[in-house]
Amino acid sequence: MKHPVDAHVGKRIRHRRWMVGMTQQQLADKVGIKFQQIQKYETGMNRVSASRLWDISETLGVTISFFFEGLSGEGAATVAPAADILADKEALELVRSYYSIPEAQRRRLFDLARVLSDAA
């Protein structure tokens, strides 16, 4: 049975890997494991060891704490509802596209989105 924290960490690995445009095979090659192991990590079927999580965080350019963001509750056994957005492909694609826009234009787009959401 999957532990909720393992599933959450796996989702965060998949999210970050996708955001940087890396395949499971590429991540596996850089970390020194087979891509099937990455699949198991991302689904939460296998627990990620501390040293492996360190290697993954280095490869994906984030701190280890990134993988635990969005956890709440005693013992961190429950996942905050906002973390579910990571499962939405459209939302991930939107964020990825957003960060590919030059910073000045991205800021203007952000301001526009804020005005539109306030008007809704």
Contacts in CASP RR format, 6 or more apart in sequence:
PFRMAT RR
TARGET T0000
AUTHOR 0000-0000-0000
METHOD contacts of the structure
MODEL  1
MKHPVDAHVGKRIRHRRWMVGMTQQQLADKVGIKFQQIQKYETGMNRVSA
SRLWDISETLGVTISFFFEGLSGEGAATVAPAADILADKEALELVRSYYS
IPEAQRRRLFDLARVLSDAA
2 43 0 8 1.000
2 44 0 8 1.000
2 45 0 8 1.000
3 44 0 8 1.000
3 47 0 8 1.000
3 77 0 8 1.000
4 77 0 8 1.000
4 78 0 8 1.000
4 79 0 8 1.000
5 68 0 8 1.000
5 71 0 8 1.000
5 76 0 8 1.000
5 77 0 8 1.000
6 44 0 8 1.000
6 46 0 8 1.000
6 47 0 8 1.000
6 48 0 8 1.000
7 43 0 8 1.000
7 44 0 8 1.000
7 79 0 8 1.000
8 67 0 8 1.000
8 68 0 8 1.000
8 70 0 8 1.000
8 71 0 8 1.000
8 79 0 8 1.000
8 83 0 8 1.000
9 41 0 8 1.000
9 44 0 8 1.000
9 48 0 8 1.000
9 53 0 8 1.000
9 67 0 8 1.000
9 68 0 8 1.000
10 41 0 8 1.000
10 42 0 8 1.000
10 43 0 8 1.000
10 44 0 8 1.000
10 48 0 8 1.000
10 67 0 8 1.000
11 42 0 8 1.000
11 83 0 8 1.000
11 86 0 8 1.000
11 87 0 8 1.000
12 66 0 8 1.000
12 67 0 8 1.000
12 68 0 8 1.000
12 69 0 8 1.000
12 86 0 8 1.000
13 38 0 8 1.000
13 41 0 8 1.000
13 42 0 8 1.000
13 48 0 8 1.000
13 56 0 8 1.000
13 60 0 8 1.000
13 67 0 8 1.000
14 42 0 8 1.000
14 86 0 8 1.000
15 86 0 8 1.000
15 92 0 8 1.000
16 60 0 8 1.000
16 61 0 8 1.000
16 62 0 8 1.000
16 66 0 8 1.000
17 23 0 8 1.000
17 24 0 8 1.000
17 27 0 8 1.000
17 38 0 8 1.000
17 42 0 8 1.000
17 60 0 8 1.000
18 92 0 8 1.000
18 96 0 8 1.000
19 92 0 8 1.000
19 95 0 8 1.000
19 96 0 8 1.000
19 99 0 8 1.000
20 60 0 8 1.000
20 61 0 8 1.000
21 96 0 8 1.000
22 60 0 8 1.000
23 35 0 8 1.000
24 35 0 8 1.000
24 38 0 8 1.000
24 39 0 8 1.000
24 42 0 8 1.000
25 35 0 8 1.000
27 35 0 8 1.000
27 38 0 8 1.000
27 56 0 8 1.000
27 59 0 8 1.000
27 60 0 8 1.000
28 34 0 8 1.000
28 35 0 8 1.000
28 37 0 8 1.000
28 38 0 8 1.000
30 59 0 8 1.000
31 38 0 8 1.000
31 52 0 8 1.000
31 55 0 8 1.000
31 56 0 8 1.000
31 59 0 8 1.000
32 55 0 8 1.000
33 52 0 8 1.000
37 46 0 8 1.000
40 46 0 8 1.000
41 48 0 8 1.000
41 52 0 8 1.000
41 56 0 8 1.000
48 56 0 8 1.000
53 64 0 8 1.000
53 67 0 8 1.000
54 64 0 8 1.000
57 63 0 8 1.000
57 64 0 8 1.000
57 66 0 8 1.000
57 67 0 8 1.000
68 76 0 8 1.000
69 83 0 8 1.000
70 79 0 8 1.000
70 80 0 8 1.000
70 82 0 8 1.000
70 83 0 8 1.000
71 78 0 8 1.000
71 79 0 8 1.000
71 80 0 8 1.000
71 83 0 8 1.000
72 78 0 8 1.000
72 79 0 8 1.000
72 80 0 8 1.000
85 91 0 8 1.000
86 92 0 8 1.000
98 106 0 8 1.000
98 109 0 8 1.000
99 106 0 8 1.000
101 109 0 8 1.000
END
